[in-house]
Amino acid sequence: MATKVAVVTGSNKGVGFGIVRALCKNFKGDVILTARNPELGQAAVQELGKEGLHPKFHQLDITDHASIIALRDFLQNTYQGIDVLVNNAGIAYKAASTAPFSEQAEVSLKTNYFATLDACEVLFPLLRPHARVSNVSSMVSQFALAKCSDAWKARFVSTDITMDELSDIMNKFIQATKNGTHKEEGFPETAYGVSKIGVTVMSLIQQREMDKKGADDIVINACCPGYVDTDMTSHKGKLTIDEGAETPVFLAMLPPGVKEPRGQFVREKAVADWKM
Ligand SMILES: NC(=O)c1ccc[n+]([C@@H]2O[C@H](COP(=O)([O-])OP(=O)(O)OC[C@H]3O[C@@H](n4cnc5c(N)ncnc54)[C@H](OP(=O)(O)O)[C@@H]3O)[C@@H](O)[C@H]2O)c1
């Protein structure tokens, strides 16, 4: 039987590093630590080596399509599939950033939504039966949803929204920030929040698409790791990276045939509200 493999994006530091550490301890197979910067990735592998943990490294910048293809080819050639995919890579502007809001919108959505979607589209064909996908979103997606107009809320929680429609809405938000009309068009004043609405809704759509295709027990969920002490939060988060890894790893290790969570948004290992 082929060796099982788990892949974690953006895992040279922060929550992703914690996820790799936990998977090295609990997942029966190889764990691939990925990073856009190979030096940072190799250093992270070495650090875990000192703990007696031995992830393998592969470069991955999710905003670089060729880099995603190279990872896919490596996984195809070495493992002929994927058993666990944790889409953790993400960015956030600091509250004090002076970058124009339209730039924050474009850059945040490019990485958090469009690049994550691209990685999924390239890697999903490799998912084996019983594969688990854990998309690291944020509770901020719930707060941002609450601040959307009723019309957008209705689309984001609907069960008939397609990925094309979702991507169109994400692009409409970017364009609206450029026009300075995002508020009157019913969008919230948070680029990160809208990007994470995208990640949450993307995950729900992905499960429905998998089910329609008749995929064999492939389970996809979105989650929030909690408020974690990382560079992203300027180390203000209360949870350690190992605590932050718990929910993403819980979703990565869901047992065969699990009925719930499945195509849902999860916080603290429990299904959380995604509704108007
Ligand atoms: N920390 C929190 O409290 C919190 C709360 C809710 C959700 N989240 C989510 O949890 C995830 C991890 O956050 P974190 O707090 O651990 O942040 P972090 O410490 O800033 O780490 C982010 C990781 O993503 C990587 N990354 C960024 N852009 C990438 C790209 N284009 N391709 C590949 N990797 C990329 C970073 O690589 P570099 O080192 O090269 O920058 C880094 O490894 C994110 O999706 C974040 O939105 C975090």
The ligand as an SDF file (V2000), in Angstrom:
LIG
                    3D

 48 52  0  0  0  0  0  0  0  0999 V2000
   -2.9020   33.7020   14.5990 N   0  0  0  0  0  0  0  0  0  0  0  0
   -4.2120   33.8030   14.7690 C   0  0  0  0  0  0  0  0  0  0  0  0
   -4.7070   34.2030   15.8520 O   0  0  0  0  0  0  0  0  0  0  0  0
   -5.1500   33.3680   13.6640 C   0  0  0  0  0  0  0  0  0  0  0  0
   -6.5310   33.4750   13.9030 C   0  0  0  0  0  0  0  0  0  0  0  0
   -7.4090   33.0640   12.9150 C   0  0  0  0  0  0  0  0  0  0  0  0
   -6.9140   32.5590   11.7210 C   0  0  0  0  0  0  0  0  0  0  0  0
   -5.5800   32.4910   11.5030 N   0  0  0  0  0  0  0  0  0  0  0  0
   -5.1160   31.9310   10.2320 C   0  0  0  0  0  0  0  0  0  0  0  0
   -4.1870   30.8980   10.5300 O   0  0  0  0  0  0  0  0  0  0  0  0
   -3.2460   30.7780    9.4520 C   0  0  0  0  0  0  0  0  0  0  0  0
   -1.8380   30.8440   10.0030 C   0  0  0  0  0  0  0  0  0  0  0  0
   -1.6780   32.1090   10.6310 O   0  0  0  0  0  0  0  0  0  0  0  0
   -0.4670   32.4390   11.6190 P   0  0  0  0  0  0  0  0  0  0  0  0
   -1.0350   33.2250   12.7220 O   0  0  0  0  0  0  0  0  0  0  0  0
    0.3070   31.2260   11.8940 O   0  0  0  0  0  0  0  0  0  0  0  0
    0.3580   33.4510   10.6840 O   0  0  0  0  0  0  0  0  0  0  0  0
    1.9250   33.6290   10.4710 P   0  0  0  0  0  0  0  0  0  0  0  0
    2.6660   33.3480   11.7130 O   0  0  0  0  0  0  0  0  0  0  0  0
    2.0570   34.9510    9.8050 O   0  0  0  0  0  0  0  0  0  0  0  0
    2.2700   32.4650    9.4280 O   0  0  0  0  0  0  0  0  0  0  0  0
    1.7120   32.4860    8.1460 C   0  0  0  0  0  0  0  0  0  0  0  0
    2.3850   31.4240    7.3150 C   0  0  0  0  0  0  0  0  0  0  0  0
    1.8330   31.4850    5.9890 O   0  0  0  0  0  0  0  0  0  0  0  0
    2.9270   31.6060    5.0820 C   0  0  0  0  0  0  0  0  0  0  0  0
    2.5400   32.2700    3.8360 N   0  0  0  0  0  0  0  0  0  0  0  0
    2.0990   33.5300    3.6430 C   0  0  0  0  0  0  0  0  0  0  0  0
    1.9050   33.7450    2.3390 N   0  0  0  0  0  0  0  0  0  0  0  0
    2.2090   32.5850    1.6990 C   0  0  0  0  0  0  0  0  0  0  0  0
    2.2200   32.1740    0.3500 C   0  0  0  0  0  0  0  0  0  0  0  0
    1.9120   33.0070   -0.6400 N   0  0  0  0  0  0  0  0  0  0  0  0
    2.5860   30.9050    0.0510 N   0  0  0  0  0  0  0  0  0  0  0  0
    2.9180   30.0410    1.0330 C   0  0  0  0  0  0  0  0  0  0  0  0
    2.9720   30.3740    2.3290 N   0  0  0  0  0  0  0  0  0  0  0  0
    2.6100   31.6380    2.6430 C   0  0  0  0  0  0  0  0  0  0  0  0
    3.9860   32.3840    5.8310 C   0  0  0  0  0  0  0  0  0  0  0  0
    5.2410   32.2660    5.1970 O   0  0  0  0  0  0  0  0  0  0  0  0
    6.4200   33.3680    5.4530 P   0  0  0  0  0  0  0  0  0  0  0  0
    7.1120   32.9760    6.7240 O   0  0  0  0  0  0  0  0  0  0  0  0
    7.2960   33.2190    4.2440 O   0  0  0  0  0  0  0  0  0  0  0  0
    5.7570   34.7030    5.5630 O   0  0  0  0  0  0  0  0  0  0  0  0
    3.9020   31.6570    7.1660 C   0  0  0  0  0  0  0  0  0  0  0  0
    4.5390   30.4160    7.0840 O   0  0  0  0  0  0  0  0  0  0  0  0
   -3.5790   31.9190    8.4790 C   0  0  0  0  0  0  0  0  0  0  0  0
   -4.3930   31.4360    7.4380 O   0  0  0  0  0  0  0  0  0  0  0  0
   -4.3510   32.8920    9.3470 C   0  0  0  0  0  0  0  0  0  0  0  0
   -5.1930   33.7260    8.5960 O   0  0  0  0  0  0  0  0  0  0  0  0
   -4.6830   32.8820   12.4590 C   0  0  0  0  0  0  0  0  0  0  0  0
  1  2  1  0
  2  3  2  0
  2  4  1  0
  4  5  1  0
  4 48  2  0
  5  6  2  0
  6  7  1  0
  7  8  2  0
  8  9  1  0
  8 48  1  0
  9 10  1  0
  9 46  1  0
 10 11  1  0
 11 12  1  0
 11 44  1  0
 12 13  1  0
 13 14  1  0
 14 15  2  0
 14 16  1  0
 14 17  1  0
 17 18  1  0
 18 19  2  0
 18 20  1  0
 18 21  1  0
 21 22  1  0
 22 23  1  0
 23 24  1  0
 23 42  1  0
 24 25  1  0
 25 26  1  0
 25 36  1  0
 26 27  1  0
 26 35  1  0
 27 28  2  0
 28 29  1  0
 29 30  1  0
 29 35  2  0
 30 31  1  0
 30 32  2  0
 32 33  1  0
 33 34  2  0
 34 35  1  0
 36 37  1  0
 36 42  1  0
 37 38  1  0
 38 39  2  0
 38 40  1  0
 38 41  1  0
 42 43  1  0
 44 45  1  0
 44 46  1  0
 46 47  1  0
M  CHG  2   8   1  16  -1
M  END
$$$$
